[in-house]
């Protein structure tokens, strides 16, 4: 049977190996995986944290009532919401778990920003994107295009008004021809 060819390590890309990672990177990956598992073992499952069938029903209903991301709407962007965010975390006040005034619909990106999970991945300390091509910056482009559109419409109607005025000032047509 043929042997697997050597290929670069997925992490460092320097060492050729038959495995996914070179020995040094494999040790790093194992440590990282073990740390993640320990964190997950400490955290209770979603049902134990209060996300039961009542929450599932409320979440489903809330997303139907408020289908757009509220943060994106504030920035002038229309994006579908996929998550319902607790303004006051359930861990801080469990009594507000099913309180409608404590909920908001968010897209995944805005939810990650609210929980500061986007830091270090192209987002600044305030949780705002650093990339000017990010959808949050589109309202500025859209506003500029909208202003150009309004200006062109005004010019069109101004031109139409001048033509109409000239047409009105001409002599009326005589009966039976020109």
Secondary structure in CASP SS format (residue, H / E / C, confidence):
PFRMAT SS
TARGET T0000
AUTHOR 0000-0000-0000
METHOD secondary structure of the structure
MODEL  1
X C 1.00
X C 1.00
X C 1.00
X C 1.00
X C 1.00
X C 1.00
X E 1.00
X E 1.00
X C 1.00
X C 1.00
X C 1.00
X C 1.00
X C 1.00
X C 1.00
X C 1.00
X E 1.00
X E 1.00
X C 1.00
X C 1.00
X C 1.00
X C 1.00
X C 1.00
X H 1.00
X H 1.00
X H 1.00
X H 1.00
X H 1.00
X H 1.00
X H 1.00
X H 1.00
X H 1.00
X H 1.00
X H 1.00
X H 1.00
X H 1.00
X H 1.00
X H 1.00
X H 1.00
X H 1.00
X H 1.00
X H 1.00
X H 1.00
X C 1.00
X C 1.00
X C 1.00
X C 1.00
X C 1.00
X C 1.00
X C 1.00
X C 1.00
X C 1.00
X C 1.00
X H 1.00
X H 1.00
X H 1.00
X H 1.00
X H 1.00
X H 1.00
X H 1.00
X H 1.00
X H 1.00
X H 1.00
X H 1.00
X H 1.00
X H 1.00
X C 1.00
X C 1.00
X E 1.00
X C 1.00
X H 1.00
X H 1.00
X H 1.00
X H 1.00
X H 1.00
X C 1.00
X C 1.00
X C 1.00
X C 1.00
X C 1.00
X E 1.00
X C 1.00
X C 1.00
X E 1.00
X E 1.00
X E 1.00
X E 1.00
X C 1.00
X C 1.00
X C 1.00
X C 1.00
X C 1.00
X C 1.00
X C 1.00
X H 1.00
X H 1.00
X H 1.00
X C 1.00
X C 1.00
X C 1.00
X H 1.00
X H 1.00
X H 1.00
X E 1.00
X E 1.00
X E 1.00
X E 1.00
X C 1.00
X H 1.00
X H 1.00
X H 1.00
X H 1.00
X H 1.00
X H 1.00
X H 1.00
X C 1.00
X C 1.00
X C 1.00
X C 1.00
X C 1.00
X C 1.00
X C 1.00
X C 1.00
X E 1.00
X C 1.00
X C 1.00
X C 1.00
X C 1.00
X C 1.00
X E 1.00
X C 1.00
X C 1.00
X C 1.00
X C 1.00
X C 1.00
X H 1.00
X H 1.00
X H 1.00
X H 1.00
X H 1.00
X H 1.00
X H 1.00
X H 1.00
X H 1.00
X H 1.00
X H 1.00
X H 1.00
X H 1.00
X H 1.00
X H 1.00
X H 1.00
X H 1.00
X H 1.00
X H 1.00
X H 1.00
X H 1.00
X H 1.00
X H 1.00
X H 1.00
X H 1.00
X H 1.00
X H 1.00
X H 1.00
X H 1.00
X H 1.00
X H 1.00
X H 1.00
X H 1.00
X H 1.00
X H 1.00
X C 1.00
X C 1.00
X C 1.00
X C 1.00
X C 1.00
X C 1.00
X C 1.00
X C 1.00
X C 1.00
END
